[in-house]
Amino acid sequence: MKTCLICNRITAIQQNKNPNFVCELETSYVVLGDSQFYRGYSLLLYKEHYCELHELPKTKRFTYLKEMSIVAAAVQEVFQPVKLNYELLGNRHPHLHWHITPRHADDPNIHNPIWIIDKQIRNFTLLKTTELLEMKQQLKTAIGERWSGDPLPPSSFKKDL
C-alpha cells in the first residue's frame, strides 16, 4: 500500500511539525495551503483515513460538514474573497480533505477551476513566517468566533501556532 500524503501531514500536525497547522476540530484539522497563490487557501483534513464522505458514520459526517461550513465562513470573513470554491476530490490523494479556495477580484481566471492555472505558478506562492503566523491566528480566531454557541472540542486550541 502506498503511503498516504494526508495521513503523513496529520502525523506532522500531531508531532507539532506542520507549520501551516491552524487548529484542531472534533473530526478534522485546519491548515493553510502550502502555497497561497489563492490568498487564504485552506484545507480541512479528516482525522481518520476514509476515502468517501458517505463512508463516515452519520454523526461524524454531519460534524465534518458543519466544520467545513464554519471554516469556510471564517475564510470568507478573514480573506474577503468575492467567491469561495469548495472541493472534496480525493482522486490523487484518496483521504477525505476539503479544499476551501478563496477567489479574489484579482484572480487571473476567476470563472474557471483553480486547477487550470499552471502548477508552476499556483504551487509556489510561499509566505514569510510572520505573514503565515498572522494569517493562521486570524483564521483560528474567526473559526472560534463562528462556532455559534457550540463549544469547540477541548483539544481544538491546545496546540500553539
N, C-alpha and C positions, 0 to 999 in steps of 0.2 A: 504494500500500500504506500502511496506517495505521502510525503509529509504535507500537512495542511498549513498553508500560509496564515490563515486566520487563527488557527489554534496556536501557532508559533507567536503571533502577535499578542494573543491573550496571555500566553505564558510570560512574555516580556512585560506585560502590564502587571501581572501578579508578582513578578520579580523586581518591580519598580524600575524597569529598563526601557520603557516606551516613552520617549519624550513628548509624544503627541496625545497621551492619555489625558482626558478631561475629567471624567468621573465614572463611578460605578453605579449602575441602577440595579433593580432587582433581578432582571434577566439578561442584562447586557452591559457592555462597556461603551462609552462615548469617546471617540478620538477625532482629532482634526486630521484631515488627509495629509499625507506626507508632502504633497505638492499643493500649493494654494493658488494655482492659476485661476480657479474659481474661488475667490476670497470667501472663506467660511465653509468650504467643502468639508463635510463631516461624515463620519461613518458610525453606525450603531452595530456593534459586533455581538451576536448572540453568544452567551457564555458557554453553552454546550454545543457539541458538534451535531447539528441537524442540517440537512440539505434543503428541505422543503418546509414552507410555512405551515402547510396543512398537517405535517407530521407532529407538530407540537401538541402537547396536551392542551385542551381548550383554555383553561385559566392562564397558562403560560403564554399561549398565543395572544390572548386578549391583552395581557400585561405588556408583552413585547410591542404590540401595535400601539398601545397607549404611550409607551416610552418613545416610540418613533414619532408620534404626533407631538409630544412635549418637546423633544429635541428639535423637531422641525420648527415649532413655534419660537423656540429660543434662538435658533439660527436666523429666522426671519427678523426677530427683534434686534439682535446684535448686529447683523451684517446688512440689513435693509435692502435685500435684492428686489428686483421687480417681479421675480418669479422664482419658485423653488421647484426643482426636479427631484423625484423620488424614484429610486431604482432598487429592486431586490432581484438580482440576476442569478449569480452563482454558477454561471456557465464555465468560467475559468477557475474559480475558487469555490467549490461546492460546500459552503458553510454559510448559514444564514447571516447576512450582513446587509444593512441598508446603506445606500449611497444617498446622502442628502446634499444636493448641489444647488447653491445659490446662483441665480442667473442675474447678472447686473446689467445696467443700461449700456455699459461699455463692452459687453460680451461681443466678441468678433463674429459669432454665429448663433445668435440668441434663439433663432427659430428651428434649430436642428439639435440633435442629441449631442451631448458633450463629447462623445467618443469620436466625433467627426474631426475634431482638432487633432493635428498630428501629435503623437505621443511624445516626441522630442520637445514639443512646445509645452503641452499641458502637464507633463510629469516632472518638470524641472523648475518650478517656481517655489523656491525654498525661502523660508522666513529666517530672519535673525532671531536669536534666542529670546531677546527682550520682547519682540513682536509676538512670537509664539506664546510666551508666558502671558502676555496681556490678553491675547485672543482666548486662550484657554480659561483664564479667570473670568472674563466677560461671559463666555458661554456657560461655564459652570454656574455662575450667579444667576443667569437667566433661566437655566434649567430648574434650579432650586425655587425660583420665584413662580415658575409656571406649573408647579406640581398641583395647583388648585386645591389646596387644603389637605391633600393626601400626604402623610409624612413620607419622606424619602426613606428607603430601607436604611437601617443603621450603618451598613457598610458603605453607603453611597459616597460619602465625602471624607472617609477616613484617610485616604491617601493624599499626601501633599502634591501640589502641582509641581 
